Structures are given as C-alpha cells and as structure tokens.
Amino acid sequence: IHIIEGDTGGARDMPERPFDYDALKAAYRQAGGKGAWMVNNGYDQHLAETAVKDGDDLVAFGKLYIANPDLVARLKQGGPFNAGNQKTWYGGGAEGYTDYPTL
C-alpha cells in the first residue's frame, strides 16, 4: 500500500484537512491487510529513518531521488544531497533530470 501523506507535491501537514494516517494503517491491518506499507511525501533521511523505526515498511523518495541519482550511496554516508531544480524537472531533456552530479 503506497500512502502519500498530505498534498501530492505539497505540504505533509494539512491543518485545514487533518487526517490520521496511523488510524488508516491500523484499520488496514485489522481488516487483514498484509501488504507492505510504503509512505511518501517530502521525506529526508531523518524522517525516513524515523518512519521505518516506527513501523513503516518502505519510504518512497521522489524529489530527493531526482536530484540525487546515487541516493542510496548518499543515504549510507549521510549526504551531502544535491538541491533539486524544479523548474527543469520533466522537461524532456537531460537538464534537471540526468545532469545532477554524483559522488
């Protein structure tokens, strides 16, 4: 189950529309759900490690992965992380998609 917390591509916390993700996960498990629980939206290394420690099975990285094609290596060593340039994402060329520096 892939859960996007908050607004897709936006804020994780939505005080105007609060939602209890823990209750959703509990209801899924109580109903017999056995699939992996993947969380997503604005995760950095600290937040991802906390989520896994708290019982989430997987963390999906989107924006962080685009800017860091070697994200796994960067996570293992604690960074540094490239900042993404959203103005160039999904533009059809290499700029902002395949031109970020690797370690």
C-alpha positions as CSV (number, residue, x, y, z in Angstrom):
1,I,0.0,0.0,0.0
2,H,1.5,3.3,-1.1
3,I,0.4,6.2,1.1
4,I,1.0,9.8,0.1
5,E,0.9,11.9,3.3
6,G,-0.5,15.4,2.8
7,D,-1.0,17.0,-0.6
8,T,0.8,15.4,-3.5
9,G,3.8,17.5,-4.2
10,G,2.8,19.9,-1.4
11,A,2.7,20.1,2.3
12,R,2.8,17.0,4.5
13,D,0.8,18.6,7.2
14,M,-2.7,19.9,6.3
15,P,-4.2,21.5,9.4
16,E,-7.3,22.6,7.4
17,R,-7.8,18.9,6.5
18,P,-6.3,16.7,9.2
19,F,-6.0,13.0,8.6
20,D,-5.0,10.2,10.9
21,Y,-2.6,8.0,8.9
22,D,-1.9,5.8,11.9
23,A,-5.6,5.0,12.2
24,L,-5.7,4.2,8.5
25,K,-2.8,1.8,8.9
26,A,-4.4,0.2,11.9
27,A,-7.7,-0.3,10.1
28,Y,-5.9,-1.8,7.1
29,R,-4.1,-4.3,9.4
30,Q,-7.2,-5.0,11.4
31,A,-9.0,-5.8,8.1
32,G,-6.3,-8.4,7.4
33,G,-4.1,-6.3,5.2
34,K,-0.7,-7.9,5.0
35,G,1.0,-5.9,2.2
36,A,4.0,-3.7,2.7
37,W,3.2,-0.1,4.0
38,M,5.0,2.5,1.9
39,V,5.0,6.2,2.9
40,N,5.7,9.1,0.7
41,N,5.9,13.0,0.5
42,G,8.8,15.2,1.5
43,Y,10.9,12.6,3.2
44,D,14.5,13.4,4.1
45,Q,16.9,11.0,5.7
46,H,16.0,11.7,9.3
47,L,12.2,11.5,8.6
48,A,12.6,8.3,6.6
49,E,14.7,6.6,9.3
50,T,12.1,7.6,11.9
51,A,9.3,6.2,9.8
52,V,11.0,2.8,9.4
53,K,11.8,2.7,13.1
54,D,8.1,3.5,13.8
55,G,7.0,0.5,11.7
56,D,6.6,1.7,8.1
57,D,8.0,-0.9,5.7
58,L,9.2,1.4,2.9
59,V,9.8,5.0,2.2
60,A,9.4,6.3,-1.4
61,F,11.7,9.2,-2.4
62,G,10.6,11.3,-5.3
63,K,12.1,14.8,-5.5
64,L,15.2,13.8,-3.5
65,Y,15.9,11.0,-5.9
66,I,15.6,13.1,-9.0
67,A,18.4,15.4,-7.7
68,N,20.5,12.6,-6.3
69,P,20.8,9.7,-8.8
70,D,23.1,8.0,-6.3
71,L,20.7,8.5,-3.4
72,V,21.4,5.1,-1.8
73,A,25.1,5.9,-1.5
74,R,24.3,9.4,-0.2
75,L,21.9,8.0,2.4
76,K,24.5,5.4,3.5
77,Q,27.1,8.2,4.2
78,G,24.6,10.8,5.5
79,G,24.8,13.1,2.5
80,P,25.6,15.6,1.0
81,F,22.5,15.9,-1.0
82,N,22.0,17.9,-4.2
83,A,19.3,20.5,-4.2
84,G,16.7,19.9,-7.0
85,N,15.8,22.5,-9.5
86,Q,12.0,22.0,-10.0
87,K,12.0,24.4,-13.0
88,T,13.8,21.8,-15.0
89,W,12.1,18.6,-14.0
90,Y,10.1,16.7,-16.5
91,G,11.1,19.0,-19.3
92,G,12.1,16.4,-21.8
93,G,15.8,16.8,-21.8
94,A,18.8,16.0,-19.7
95,E,18.9,19.3,-17.8
96,G,17.4,18.7,-14.4
97,Y,16.9,15.1,-15.0
98,T,20.1,13.3,-15.7
99,D,22.7,16.0,-15.2
100,Y,22.9,16.1,-11.3
101,P,26.4,15.4,-10.0
102,T,27.1,12.0,-8.4
103,L,29.5,11.4,-5.5
